[in-house]
Amino acid sequence: MTRGVLFAGGGTGGPVTPLLAVASQMLQTDATIHPVWAGTDTGPERELVEPYGFPYFAIPIAKLPRYLSMQLITAPFDYLRARRTARDIMKTIRPRVVISAGGFTAVPVVHAANAFGIPCISHQLDCVPGLSNRLIARQSRFVTTSFEYSDRPFGRGVESHAIPTPTRFGRSDLPTREEACAFFHLNPARPVLFVTGGGTGAIALNRAIEALAEDLLTDMQIIHLTGKGKNSHFSVQQDGYVRSDFFTSEMMTAYAAADLVVSRAGIGAIAELAACAKPVILVPLPDSPQEANARALEDAVRVIEQEGKRAWIDFLGFTIRDLMANDDDRRQLGESLYDAFPTDRGETLADIAFRLMK
């Protein structure tokens, strides 16, 4: 008899990759587990989940906008549609447990599960607790976090537990650098920079790399992950420059090829970089939780604030060149991030789920 486990996460790749690690770990432990996914119909998560063969249910997007807009008026109706869809999913699959990792997709799912008496686990990835997790914390049997807190970040009466952040792979899983370079048709004798803005991409980061590429390519090669739908209108066509809009299984190969990584500061990406002990320059999205993530880890990474029209781009180029010229600094950064940000293959969160299913 299979036992359904519903994973709720989407909108970006951030909540998805840690949950995929947990799903894989649960299947390795117990083959009767039946993972099912609830995500958006427009985000990158469907393509990330599809290779695993998990059934996928699309939840209508229902989120509170950060600024005044027409969405404030439609938000209650969007939520009711999402809640009805989540309720129908509960009736169809009757999961034994629901596991989420942030994002507004989780809110109607956890609320619906709670109405059916289904236990829920919510994991807080970012350093600053998100609104979606604050809305479901009291309806979750367990609340876990990627960071330690001295207070109760979800309010009185809600106890949270810091655990290693789940990742799909670690440095022992990576192919050799030579194999990875061959996959991307790059020269292993030359340094490789990997630039990623996450599954949805980062337009400002893309433009910065385009502005810097001609100069950087004189001394290094670049793997540039632009994000879905953001792979057009690039003028860079030089040898040693590889561009793609989306990676699934190729992500591990890109990490293996990279001598240095430039990334946004979402925890999904940071966790994989830490697990692979990769030196990284973080460019957090302005006015977002990513800024607190970067500050919390600033002793183990280099941080570039995205401010001003050109100054930050020049400073990014200088920092890339400086680190590429110093093997010891890069090695130390990678090891520092590995030590500063604990990760596992999903064992801890999977164990909590199994306990709730008994």
N, C-alpha and C positions, 0 to 999 in steps of 0.2 A: 504493500500500500504506500503510495507516495504521500509526502507531507509538504503542503504548499508553504512557501515563504515568499512574501511580497516585498520587493524592494522598491522604494519610492524615491526618485531623484531625477532631476533633469533641468532643462533650460540652458545649462552650460555643462561642460565635461567635469567640472569640479566635484559635484556630489557623486558622479557616476563611477569614476575609476576606483575609489575606495570601496564602494559597494560591490563592484565586480570582484574585487579581491575576496570579500567576505563570502559571496556566493560560491566562488570557486573552492574556497576552503571548506565550506559546509558540504559541498558535493564530494570532496575528497574524503571527508570524515564519514559521511553517510549517503550512500547512493540512492536512498529512497527520498531524499530531499528534492523538491520540485520548485526551483526558483522561477518567479514570475516578476515582470517589471512593469511599473507604472511611471510614465514620463510624459513629456510634452510631444506634440506632433511636429514641432518646428525646430527643436533644438538638436544638438549633435548626438544626443544619447542613443537614439535608435540605431545609428550606424555603429556605435560602440558596443551595443548589446547584441546586435544581430549575429556576429560571429560566434557567440556563445550558444545560440539556439534557444534562448529563453523566450517564452511567450511574452508579447509586448502589448500593453494596453495604453492608449493615449488618453491623457487627462486634459480637458480644456484649461487653458492658461487663466489663472485667477490670482492676481497679485495686486498689492496696494502700490500705486505709483509714488515715487519719491517727491514729485512736484505736482503742482496744480495742473490738471488736465481733464479731458472728458472721461478718462479712464476711472477717475474718482466716482463718477456717476454710474458707470457700468460695472464697477468692481463688485457690488453686492450680487448682481445678477450673474456675473461670471462665476462667482464663488458657488452660487446655488447650482449652476450647471455642472461645475466640477464636482461638487458634493454628490449630486445624483449619479454621475458617472462612477465615482468612487464606491458609492453604495452598491451599484450594480456589479462592480468587480468583486466586492466582498461576497455577494450572493452567489456569484458564479464559481469562484475558486475556493472560498472559505479558507483563507490562509491560517496557519497555526500561529504565525507571528509576522509583524510588519517591521521592517528596518528602513530608516531614512537617514539622510545625511545633509539636511538643509535644503533650501529652495522651496518656493511656494507650492510646488507640486505635492509636497509632503503634507501640507495643511489639510486639504479636504480628505486625503487618504487616511491620515491618522484619526481625524475626527470621525470618519465613517467607521473605521476599525473599532474605535472606542465604543461606538454605539452598538456594535455586535459583540462586545466583550473580548475582542482579540487583542492580546498584549502587543505593545509597540516599544521599539527602541529608537531613540533619536540620537544621532551623533552630531556634535558641533565641531565643524572643521575650523572656521576662522577664529582668530583670537578674540574678536569682538562678537558676542552672541548675536545672531541674526534675528530679525523679527519673526521669520517663519518658525524657527526653533523655539522662540519665546512663546509663540502662540500654541505650540503643541507639547511643551515640556510637562505640564501638569497632567496631560493625558497619556504620557509615556511611562511605561513601567521602569525603564532604565534610561537615563540621560548620560551619555558619555561625551568626552571632549578631547581635543588634540592638545590643549594647553592646560597647564595647572592654574588654578585660581585660588586666591586667598580668601575670597568671599563666596557667596552663592550667586553666580551670575544670572540664574533664572528665577531669582526671588526666593523669599522665605518658603520653606516647606518643600523645595525641590533640591534634592541632593544630586550632584553630578560627580562623575568619576573620570579622571584623566587616564587615557589608555594610549598605547601606540597607535598611530594612524595607519589604517590598512593600505597596503600598496599591492599592485598586481605583480610586481617583480622587484628584485634587488640586484646588487652588483654581481652576485654569483650567477645570476641568470643571463647576464649580458653576453652576446657574442664577442669575439675578440675585436679589437679595434681594426685590425686588418680586414677581417670579414665584413665588418660594418662599412668601412670605406669602400670596399669592393661593391657592396650592395648599392651604394649611392654613386658609383663610378667616380670616386674621389681618390686622390693620391695619398696613401698613408704616410708618406714622408713629409707632408705639409700639414700645418696645424688646421684644425677644423673648429669653426664656431657654429653652434646650433642656436637659432633664434626661434622662440615660440611665444605666441600671445594667447595660447590655449585653444580649445576647440572652436570657440567663436571668433578667435582672432583679436587683434588689437591694431586698429587703423593707424594710430599715432606711432606705434612701435614699427609697423610695416614701413611707414614713410621715413622714419629715422634710419632704418637699415638701408632703404633705397638711396637715401642721401649719402650714407657712409660707404656703401658697397664698393664703389670704384676704388677708393683709397684702401679699404681693408683688404680687398682681393689681391693687392700687390704682395701681401705677406701671408695670407691665409685663405682657406676655403670656407664657404658658408652653406649650411643647410637652413633654409628659411621656411618655416611653417606659418603660413599667412592667416589661417582660419577659413572656415567654410564661406564661400561666396566672395572671398577677398583675394583671389589669385589672378585678377586681371589688372590691366593698366600699369604693369611694371615694365620699366625700360631696361632693367639689368639683364644682359644676355651673355655675360662673360663666362669663360671656362672656370670651373671651380665653384660655381654658384648653382645650387639645387633648390628649386622652389616647389612647394606643394601646398594645397589648401587644407588637407586633413590627413591625419595618420590614425590608424588603428593599431595593428600589430607592429607597424614600422617604428612606433615611438621608441621601443626598447633598442632598436638598431640605431636610431638617431642619437640616443644617449651614449651608446657604446662608441660611436664614431667621434663624439664631441670631446675636445680638449677644454672647452669653456662653453657655458650656456648663458644666454640672455633670455629672461622670462618675465612675464607678469608674476604677481605674488599671490595667486590663488593657492590654497593649501593642497589641492589635488596635485598640482605641479610641484610644489615645494616638497611634498612627501616623497614623490618619485625621485626627485633630485637628491634628497637626503638618503633614501634607500640605496641609490647608486653611487653615493659619495662624490657627486659632481660639483665642481666649483661653479658658482652662479652669480650673475649680476641680476638683481631684481629691479624691475621698473614697475612699481605698484600703480594700479589704476588710480588716478587722483580722486579724492573725495569718496573713497570706498573702503571697505574693511581690509583691503589688501595693504593699505598703508600701515595699519596696526600689525599685520602679519610680518611685514618687513622689519618694523621697528623691534618686534619681539625677538628677531633672529639676526639683528644687525651685526653681532659679533662673529657670525658664521657665514655671512654673505657680504657682497658689496651692493649698496643701494643707490640708485639714481632716481632722484625726484623729477617727475615730468613737469617742469615749470619753465616758462619762457618759451619763445618761439624757436630759438635755435641753440641757446646756451646748453640746455640739457643734452641735446643731440651731440654737440661737440664734446661734452664731458663723457658721454657714453662711449664715443669713439676713442677718446684718450684712455678710459678705463679698460676697454677691450684690449687695446694695444699694450698697455702696461702689464696686464695679467698674462697675456699671451707670451710676453717676453720673459716671464719668470715662472719656471716650472715649480719651484718650491712653494711659491705663494699659492698657486693653483692647487697643488696637492694638499697644502695645509687648510685651505678653504673647504675643499671637499670633505676632508676628515672632520673638520669642525662642524659642518652641517650635519654629517652623519651622526656625530655624538650629541648635537644640540637638539635634534628633532627625532625622537624615537618612532620607529615604524615596525610593523610586522606584516605578515602575509594574510592578515585577517583573522588569525587564530583567536585573539582576545574577544573580538566582537562576535565571532561565530560561537564561541563557548557560552557567552551570555545568552545568545539566541537559543541554543540547545537547552539551556537550563529553563528558559521560559516555556519551551515546548513540552517539557516533561509533565 
